[in-house]
Amino acid sequence: MQAEEYNRRGKEMVDYITRYLTTIRERKVTPGPEVKPGYMRELLPDSAPTDPEDWDCIFRDIEKVIMPGVVHWQSPYMHAYYPALTSWPSMLGDMLADAINNIGFTWASSPACTELEMNVMDWLCKALGLPTSFLHHHPDSTGGGILQVG
């Protein structure tokens, strides 16, 4: 897929996601009785494709193969486990994070990722009312946002 097609298909996906989330209340929260362990096996080929599939075919599989087995956690009728897990701004943030695709395991591998984490952890510590020793940017800090025994 080249950039031009990515742009077009990305807009289609954003439209699909918008439709999905704005009409989610019309879907059953949990899969129907036809979805049993192994349901997807008969909907997919026995072997992985050797050639790329057409995007339109893949896109159709979202409703045909994937959605029948989805528990719709974002539904206003979902009253179990956790509250809604996403928002419009968080999905935009995920798009950017996926595009940058950063490996932030050290400061050297991603200064921006590490710096952002340190600042956000300081915000969280302040919001939770934790002692200043929990703050990364504080002279009494020993952990920089992590819990340590010592």
ROSE-4610 file (N, C-alpha, C; in Angstrom, 1 decimal, always signed):
// ROSE-4610
residu = [M/M/M/Q/Q/Q/A/A/A/E/E/E/E/E/E/Y/Y/Y/N/N/N/R/R/R/R/R/R/G/G/G/K/K/K/E/E/E/M/M/M/V/V/V/D/D/D/Y/Y/Y/I/I/I/T/T/T/R/R/R/Y/Y/Y/L/L/L/T/T/T/T/T/T/I/I/I/R/R/R/E/E/E/R/R/R/K/K/K/V/V/V/T/T/T/P/P/P/G/G/G/P/P/P/E/E/E/V/V/V/K/K/K/P/P/P/G/G/G/Y/Y/Y/M/M/M/R/R/R/E/E/E/L/L/L/L/L/L/P/P/P/D/D/D/S/S/S/A/A/A/P/P/P/T/T/T/D/D/D/P/P/P/E/E/E/D/D/D/W/W/W/D/D/D/C/C/C/I/I/I/F/F/F/R/R/R/D/D/D/I/I/I/E/E/E/K/K/K/V/V/V/I/I/I/M/M/M/P/P/P/G/G/G/V/V/V/V/V/V/H/H/H/W/W/W/Q/Q/Q/S/S/S/P/P/P/Y/Y/Y/M/M/M/H/H/H/A/A/A/Y/Y/Y/Y/Y/Y/P/P/P/A/A/A/L/L/L/T/T/T/S/S/S/W/W/W/P/P/P/S/S/S/M/M/M/L/L/L/G/G/G/D/D/D/M/M/M/L/L/L/A/A/A/D/D/D/A/A/A/I/I/I/N/N/N/N/N/N/I/I/I/G/G/G/F/F/F/T/T/T/W/W/W/A/A/A/S/S/S/S/S/S/P/P/P/A/A/A/C/C/C/T/T/T/E/E/E/L/L/L/E/E/E/M/M/M/N/N/N/V/V/V/M/M/M/D/D/D/W/W/W/L/L/L/C/C/C/K/K/K/A/A/A/L/L/L/G/G/G/L/L/L/P/P/P/T/T/T/S/S/S/F/F/F/L/L/L/H/H/H/H/H/H/H/H/H/P/P/P/D/D/D/S/S/S/T/T/T/G/G/G/G/G/G/G/G/G/I/I/I/L/L/L/Q/Q/Q/V/V/V/G/G/G]
num = [1/1/1/2/2/2/3/3/3/4/4/4/5/5/5/6/6/6/7/7/7/8/8/8/9/9/9/10/10/10/11/11/11/12/12/12/13/13/13/14/14/14/15/15/15/16/16/16/17/17/17/18/18/18/19/19/19/20/20/20/21/21/21/22/22/22/23/23/23/24/24/24/25/25/25/26/26/26/27/27/27/28/28/28/29/29/29/30/30/30/31/31/31/32/32/32/33/33/33/34/34/34/35/35/35/36/36/36/37/37/37/38/38/38/39/39/39/40/40/40/41/41/41/42/42/42/43/43/43/44/44/44/45/45/45/46/46/46/47/47/47/48/48/48/49/49/49/50/50/50/51/51/51/52/52/52/53/53/53/54/54/54/55/55/55/56/56/56/57/57/57/58/58/58/59/59/59/60/60/60/61/61/61/62/62/62/63/63/63/64/64/64/65/65/65/66/66/66/67/67/67/68/68/68/69/69/69/70/70/70/71/71/71/72/72/72/73/73/73/74/74/74/75/75/75/76/76/76/77/77/77/78/78/78/79/79/79/80/80/80/81/81/81/82/82/82/83/83/83/84/84/84/85/85/85/86/86/86/87/87/87/88/88/88/89/89/89/90/90/90/91/91/91/92/92/92/93/93/93/94/94/94/95/95/95/96/96/96/97/97/97/98/98/98/99/99/99/100/100/100/101/101/101/102/102/102/103/103/103/104/104/104/105/105/105/106/106/106/107/107/107/108/108/108/109/109/109/110/110/110/111/111/111/112/112/112/113/113/113/114/114/114/115/115/115/116/116/116/117/117/117/118/118/118/119/119/119/120/120/120/121/121/121/122/122/122/123/123/123/124/124/124/125/125/125/126/126/126/127/127/127/128/128/128/129/129/129/130/130/130/131/131/131/132/132/132/133/133/133/134/134/134/135/135/135/136/136/136/137/137/137/138/138/138/139/139/139/140/140/140/141/141/141/142/142/142/143/143/143/144/144/144/145/145/145/146/146/146/147/147/147/148/148/148/149/149/149/150/150/150]
x = [+0.9/+0.0/+0.9/+0.6/+1.4/+0.6/+1.3/+0.8/-0.6/-0.8/-2.1/-3.2/-3.0/-4.0/-4.3/-3.2/-3.3/-4.2/-4.0/-4.8/-6.3/-6.6/-8.0/-8.6/-7.8/-8.3/-8.4/-7.5/-7.6/-8.9/-9.2/-10.5/-11.7/-11.6/-12.7/-12.8/-11.6/-11.6/-12.1/-11.7/-12.2/-13.8/-14.3/-15.7/-16.4/-15.8/-16.3/-16.3/-15.2/-15.2/-16.2/-16.4/-17.4/-18.8/-19.1/-20.4/-20.5/-19.5/-19.6/-19.9/-19.1/-19.3/-20.6/-21.1/-22.3/-23.6/-23.4/-24.6/-24.4/-23.4/-23.1/-24.3/-25.2/-26.3/-27.3/-27.2/-28.0/-27.5/-26.3/-25.7/-26.0/-26.1/-26.1/-24.7/-24.7/-23.5/-22.6/-23.1/-22.3/-22.7/-21.8/-22.0/-23.3/-23.9/-25.1/-24.8/-25.8/-25.6/-24.9/-24.9/-24.2/-22.6/-22.2/-20.7/-20.3/-19.6/-19.1/-17.6/-16.9/-15.5/-15.2/-14.3/-14.0/-14.8/-15.7/-16.6/-15.9/-14.7/-14.0/-13.3/-13.0/-12.3/-13.0/-14.3/-15.0/-15.1/-14.8/-14.9/-13.6/-12.5/-11.2/-10.6/-9.7/-9.1/-8.2/-7.9/-7.1/-5.7/-5.2/-3.8/-3.8/-2.7/-2.6/-2.5/-3.0/-2.9/-1.4/-1.2/+0.2/+0.4/-0.8/-0.8/-1.6/-1.3/-2.1/-3.6/-4.4/-5.8/-6.2/-7.2/-7.7/-8.3/-8.0/-8.4/-9.9/-10.7/-12.1/-12.6/-11.9/-12.2/-11.9/-10.7/-10.3/-11.3/-11.7/-12.6/-14.0/-14.5/-15.7/-15.7/-14.5/-14.3/-14.5/-14.3/-14.6/-16.0/-17.0/-18.3/-18.6/-18.1/-18.4/-17.7/-16.5/-15.6/-15.4/-15.0/-14.6/-15.8/-16.7/-17.7/-18.7/-19.0/-19.9/-19.3/-18.0/-17.4/-16.9/-17.3/-16.9/-17.9/-17.3/-18.1/-17.9/-19.0/-19.0/-18.9/-17.6/-17.3/-17.7/-17.8/-18.1/-19.6/-20.4/-21.8/-22.3/-23.3/-23.9/-24.7/-24.9/-25.6/-24.6/-23.3/-22.3/-22.1/-22.5/-22.4/-21.6/-20.4/-19.6/-18.2/-17.4/-16.0/-15.5/-15.5/-14.9/-15.8/-15.6/-16.4/-15.8/-16.4/-16.0/-14.5/-13.9/-12.4/-11.8/-12.5/-11.9/-12.7/-12.1/-12.8/-12.3/-12.9/-12.5/-11.1/-10.7/-9.4/-8.3/-8.7/-7.7/-7.4/-8.5/-8.2/-7.3/-7.5/-6.6/-5.1/-5.0/-3.7/-3.1/-3.9/-3.4/-2.9/-3.6/-3.2/-1.8/-1.6/-0.3/+0.8/+0.5/+1.4/+1.8/+0.8/+1.1/+1.9/+1.7/+2.5/+4.0/+4.2/+5.5/+6.2/+5.4/+5.8/+7.1/+7.1/+8.3/+8.6/+9.9/+10.3/+10.9/+10.2/+10.6/+11.1/+12.1/+12.5/+13.7/+14.3/+15.3/+15.2/+15.8/+15.8/+16.5/+17.6/+18.4/+17.5/+16.7/+15.9/+14.7/+14.3/+13.2/+13.2/+13.9/+13.9/+12.4/+11.7/+10.3/+9.4/+9.5/+8.7/+9.0/+10.3/+10.7/+10.3/+10.6/+10.3/+8.8/+8.0/+6.5/+6.0/+6.6/+6.2/+6.6/+7.7/+8.2/+7.2/+6.9/+6.0/+4.6/+4.0/+2.7/+2.7/+3.7/+3.8/+3.8/+4.5/+4.5/+3.1/+2.4/+1.0/+0.1/+0.3/-0.5/-0.2/+1.1/+1.5/+0.8/+0.8/+0.2/-1.3/-1.9/-3.4/-3.8/-2.9/-3.2/-2.8/-2.2/-1.8/-0.6/+0.2/+1.4/+2.4/+3.3/+4.4/+5.3/+6.0/+6.8/+8.0/+8.3/+9.4/+9.1/+7.8/+7.4/+7.6/+7.7/+7.9/+9.2/+9.3/+10.5/+11.4/+10.7/+11.4/+11.4/+12.0/+12.0/+13.3/+14.0/+15.3/+15.2/+14.0/+13.9/+13.5/+13.4/+13.0/+14.0/+13.5/+14.4/+14.0/+12.8/+12.2/+11.8/+11.6/+11.1/+9.8/+8.8/+7.5/+7.3/+8.3/+8.0/+8.1/+7.5/+7.5/+8.8/+9.5/+10.7/+10.7/+11.2/+11.4/+12.8/+13.1/+14.5/+14.8]
y = [-1.2/+0.0/+1.2/+2.1/+3.4/+4.5/+5.6/+6.7/+7.2/+7.3/+7.8/+6.8/+5.5/+4.6/+4.6/+4.6/+4.7/+5.9/+7.0/+8.2/+7.9/+7.3/+7.0/+6.0/+4.9/+3.8/+4.2/+5.1/+5.6/+6.4/+7.2/+7.9/+7.0/+5.9/+4.9/+4.3/+4.0/+3.4/+4.3/+5.6/+6.6/+6.7/+6.7/+6.7/+5.4/+4.3/+3.0/+3.1/+3.5/+3.6/+4.6/+5.7/+6.7/+6.1/+5.4/+4.7/+3.7/+2.9/+1.8/+2.4/+3.4/+3.9/+4.8/+5.4/+6.2/+5.3/+4.1/+3.2/+2.0/+2.0/+0.8/+0.3/+1.2/+0.8/-0.1/-0.1/-1.0/-2.4/-2.6/-4.0/-4.7/-6.0/-6.8/-6.6/-6.5/-6.3/-7.5/-8.7/-9.9/-10.7/-11.6/-12.4/-13.2/-13.5/-14.3/-15.8/-16.6/-18.1/-18.8/-18.2/-18.9/-18.8/-17.9/-17.8/-18.7/-19.7/-20.7/-20.8/-21.4/-21.6/-22.3/-21.7/-22.2/-21.6/-20.7/-20.1/-19.6/-19.0/-18.3/-19.2/-20.4/-21.4/-21.6/-21.7/-22.0/-20.7/-19.6/-18.3/-17.9/-18.6/-18.2/-19.4/-19.1/-20.2/-21.1/-22.3/-23.2/-22.7/-22.0/-21.5/-20.0/-19.4/-18.0/-17.7/-16.6/-16.3/-16.2/-16.6/-16.5/-15.2/-14.6/-13.3/-12.4/-11.1/-10.1/-10.1/-9.9/-9.8/-8.4/-8.2/-6.9/-6.2/-5.0/-4.3/-4.3/-4.2/-4.3/-5.6/-6.7/-8.0/-8.0/-7.5/-7.5/-6.6/-5.5/-4.6/-5.3/-6.0/-6.7/-7.8/-8.3/-9.3/-8.8/-7.5/-6.9/-7.2/-7.0/-7.3/-8.8/-9.5/-10.9/-11.8/-11.5/-12.5/-11.9/-10.7/-10.2/-9.8/-8.9/-8.4/-9.4/-10.5/-11.5/-12.0/-12.0/-12.5/-11.4/-10.1/-9.0/-8.8/-8.6/-8.1/-6.6/-5.9/-4.4/-3.6/-3.5/-2.9/-1.4/-0.8/+0.6/+0.9/-0.2/+0.0/+0.6/+1.5/+2.0/+0.9/-0.2/-1.3/-2.3/-2.1/-2.9/-2.5/-3.3/-3.0/-4.0/-4.4/-5.3/-4.9/-5.4/-5.3/-3.8/-3.1/-1.7/-0.8/+0.5/+1.5/+1.6/+2.4/+2.6/+2.8/+2.3/+2.2/+3.2/+3.9/+4.8/+6.1/+7.0/+8.3/+8.7/+9.7/+10.3/+10.8/+11.6/+12.1/+11.0/+9.9/+8.9/+8.1/+7.9/+7.2/+8.1/+9.4/+10.2/+10.1/+10.1/+9.9/+8.6/+7.5/+6.2/+6.2/+6.9/+7.0/+7.6/+8.7/+9.3/+8.4/+7.8/+6.9/+5.7/+5.2/+4.1/+4.6/+5.8/+6.3/+6.6/+7.1/+7.3/+6.0/+5.1/+3.7/+3.7/+4.4/+4.6/+3.5/+3.1/+2.1/+2.9/+3.2/+4.1/+3.4/+2.5/+1.8/+2.5/+3.5/+4.3/+5.7/+6.6/+8.0/+8.1/+7.4/+7.5/+7.0/+6.0/+5.4/+6.3/+7.2/+8.1/+9.2/+10.3/+11.3/+11.9/+12.1/+12.6/+11.7/+10.4/+9.4/+9.4/+9.4/+9.3/+10.6/+11.8/+13.1/+13.2/+12.8/+12.9/+12.0/+10.8/+9.9/+10.5/+11.0/+11.6/+12.7/+13.6/+14.7/+14.2/+13.3/+12.8/+12.0/+11.3/+10.6/+11.6/+12.7/+13.8/+14.3/+14.6/+15.0/+14.1/+12.8/+11.7/+11.7/+11.8/+11.8/+13.0/+14.2/+15.3/+15.2/+14.6/+14.4/+13.4/+12.4/+11.4/+11.9/+13.1/+13.6/+12.8/+12.2/+11.5/+12.4/+11.9/+12.8/+13.3/+14.4/+15.0/+14.0/+13.1/+12.2/+11.3/+11.2/+10.4/+11.1/+12.4/+13.2/+13.0/+13.0/+12.8/+14.1/+15.2/+16.5/+17.1/+16.4/+16.9/+16.4/+17.3/+16.9/+15.7/+15.4/+14.2/+13.0/+13.0/+11.9/+10.8/+9.6/+8.4/+7.5/+7.7/+6.7/+7.3/+8.6/+9.1/+8.5/+8.4/+8.0/+6.5/+5.8/+4.3/+4.1/+3.0/+2.6/+1.7/+2.0/+1.3/+0.9/-0.2/-0.6/-0.4/+0.2/+0.4/+1.1]
z = [+0.0/+0.0/+0.0/-0.9/-1.0/-0.2/+0.0/+0.8/+0.3/-1.0/-1.6/-1.2/-1.4/-1.0/+0.5/+1.2/+2.7/+3.1/+2.5/+2.8/+2.5/+1.4/+1.0/+1.9/+2.1/+3.0/+4.4/+4.9/+6.2/+6.5/+5.5/+5.6/+5.6/+4.8/+4.9/+6.3/+6.8/+8.2/+9.2/+9.2/+10.1/+10.0/+8.8/+8.6/+9.1/+8.9/+9.5/+11.0/+11.6/+13.1/+13.6/+12.9/+13.4/+13.3/+12.2/+12.1/+13.2/+13.4/+14.4/+15.7/+16.2/+17.5/+17.7/+16.6/+16.7/+16.6/+16.1/+16.0/+16.9/+17.8/+18.5/+19.4/+19.8/+20.6/+19.8/+18.5/+17.7/+17.6/+18.1/+18.1/+19.4/+19.3/+20.6/+21.3/+22.6/+23.3/+23.1/+23.3/+23.2/+22.0/+21.6/+20.4/+20.5/+19.4/+19.4/+19.6/+19.7/+20.0/+18.9/+17.7/+16.6/+16.7/+17.6/+17.8/+19.0/+18.6/+19.5/+19.3/+20.3/+20.1/+18.8/+18.0/+16.7/+15.5/+15.8/+14.8/+13.6/+13.9/+12.8/+11.9/+12.3/+11.5/+10.1/+10.1/+8.9/+8.0/+8.6/+7.9/+7.2/+7.6/+7.0/+6.3/+5.3/+4.6/+5.6/+5.2/+6.0/+6.1/+5.1/+5.1/+4.9/+5.3/+5.1/+3.6/+3.1/+1.7/+1.3/+0.1/-0.5/-1.2/-1.6/-2.3/-1.5/-1.6/-0.9/-1.3/-0.4/-0.7/-0.9/-1.7/-2.0/-0.8/-0.6/+0.6/+0.8/-0.3/-0.1/+0.5/+0.1/+0.7/+2.2/+2.5/+3.9/+4.7/+4.1/+4.8/+5.0/+4.1/+4.2/+5.3/+5.5/+6.6/+8.0/+8.1/+9.4/+9.9/+9.1/+9.5/+9.4/+8.4/+8.2/+9.2/+9.5/+10.3/+11.7/+11.8/+13.1/+14.0/+13.5/+14.3/+14.9/+14.3/+15.0/+16.3/+16.5/+17.7/+18.6/+18.4/+19.2/+20.4/+21.6/+22.7/+22.6/+22.5/+22.2/+23.5/+24.0/+25.3/+25.3/+24.1/+24.1/+24.1/+24.0/+24.0/+25.3/+25.2/+26.5/+27.2/+26.6/+27.3/+27.9/+27.8/+28.4/+29.9/+30.8/+32.2/+33.0/+32.5/+33.2/+33.1/+34.1/+34.1/+34.3/+33.2/+33.1/+32.4/+32.7/+31.9/+30.5/+29.7/+28.3/+28.3/+27.3/+27.2/+26.2/+25.5/+24.5/+24.3/+23.6/+23.3/+22.0/+21.4/+20.1/+20.2/+21.2/+21.3/+21.5/+22.3/+22.5/+21.2/+20.4/+19.1/+18.2/+18.2/+17.4/+18.0/+19.3/+19.9/+19.5/+19.5/+19.1/+17.7/+16.8/+15.4/+15.3/+16.0/+16.0/+16.6/+17.8/+18.4/+17.5/+16.8/+15.8/+14.7/+14.2/+13.1/+13.6/+14.7/+15.3/+15.6/+16.1/+16.5/+17.2/+18.3/+19.1/+20.1/+20.2/+21.2/+22.3/+23.4/+24.4/+25.7/+25.5/+26.7/+27.4/+26.8/+27.5/+27.0/+27.7/+27.3/+25.9/+25.7/+24.4/+23.3/+23.5/+22.4/+22.0/+23.0/+22.7/+23.8/+23.6/+24.6/+24.8/+23.7/+23.8/+24.6/+24.4/+25.1/+26.6/+26.9/+28.3/+29.0/+28.4/+29.0/+29.2/+28.2/+28.4/+29.6/+29.6/+30.7/+32.1/+32.2/+33.5/+33.9/+33.0/+33.3/+33.6/+32.9/+33.1/+34.5/+34.8/+36.1/+37.2/+37.0/+38.0/+38.2/+37.1/+37.2/+38.0/+37.7/+38.3/+39.8/+40.2/+41.6/+42.3/+41.7/+42.3/+42.4/+41.4/+41.4/+42.5/+42.7/+43.8/+45.2/+45.2/+46.5/+47.1/+46.3/+46.9/+47.4/+48.3/+48.8/+47.6/+47.8/+46.8/+46.4/+47.3/+47.0/+45.8/+45.5/+44.3/+43.0/+43.1/+41.8/+41.2/+39.9/+39.2/+39.3/+39.2/+39.2/+40.6/+41.6/+42.9/+43.6/+44.4/+44.9/+45.8/+46.5/+47.3/+46.6/+45.3/+44.5/+44.5/+44.6/+44.5/+43.4/+42.9/+41.9/+40.6/+40.5/+39.3/+38.8/+39.7/+39.3/+39.5/+40.0/+40.3/+41.8/+42.2/+43.6/+43.8/+44.8/+45.2/+46.6/+47.0/+48.4/+48.7/+49.8/+50.1/+51.3]
